Amino acid sequence: MKWVKLNKYCELSGDTPDAIYAKNRRRIWTKGVHYKKAEDGCIWINTEEVDKWVEASVEQDQSQSRRAA
């Protein structure tokens, strides 16, 4: 499933709703790509795009670690 409601995403990932709101406020995630707010006010998370974001973050951390070594 590509899009899941915020509560389901938190259940699956272990993140809290506050952590997700912080990512949105700090513009770590992009509205319309990683998350969207439906007309009824529900927050939906795009799990495919979040997975890509995680992979890119891990790769970036690994390359920074290699440079520091």
SVG drawing of the C-alpha trace seen along z (x, -y; Angstrom):
<svg xmlns="http://www.w3.org/2000/svg" viewBox="-14 -24 54 26">
<polyline fill="none" stroke="black" stroke-width="0.4" points="0.0,0.0 1.5,-3.3 -0.4,-5.7 -1.4,-5.0 -2.9,-7.2 -0.6,-8.8 -1.7,-6.5 -1.0,-3.3 2.4,-4.7 3.3,-5.4 2.2,-1.9 4.4,-0.4 7.5,-2.6 7.6,-3.3 7.7,-7.1 5.3,-9.2 2.8,-11.7 4.9,-14.5 8.0,-13.3 6.1,-13.3 4.8,-16.8 8.4,-18.0 9.6,-16.5 6.9,-18.5 7.5,-21.7 11.2,-21.5 10.6,-20.7 12.5,-17.5 9.6,-15.8 8.0,-17.4 4.2,-18.0 2.6,-16.1 5.6,-13.7 6.2,-12.2 2.8,-13.3 -0.4,-15.0 -3.4,-16.3 -6.8,-15.2 -9.8,-17.4 -11.1,-15.7 -8.0,-16.7 -6.4,-13.3 -2.6,-13.1 -1.5,-10.4 2.0,-9.2 3.5,-7.9 5.5,-4.8 7.3,-4.4 8.7,-7.9 9.6,-7.7 11.5,-4.5 13.5,-6.3 14.1,-9.2 15.4,-6.7 17.7,-5.0 19.1,-8.3 19.7,-9.4 21.5,-6.2 23.7,-6.5 24.5,-10.1 25.4,-9.2 27.7,-6.3 29.5,-8.5 30.1,-11.2 31.4,-8.5 33.8,-7.3 35.2,-10.8 35.7,-11.3 37.6,-8.1"/>
</svg>
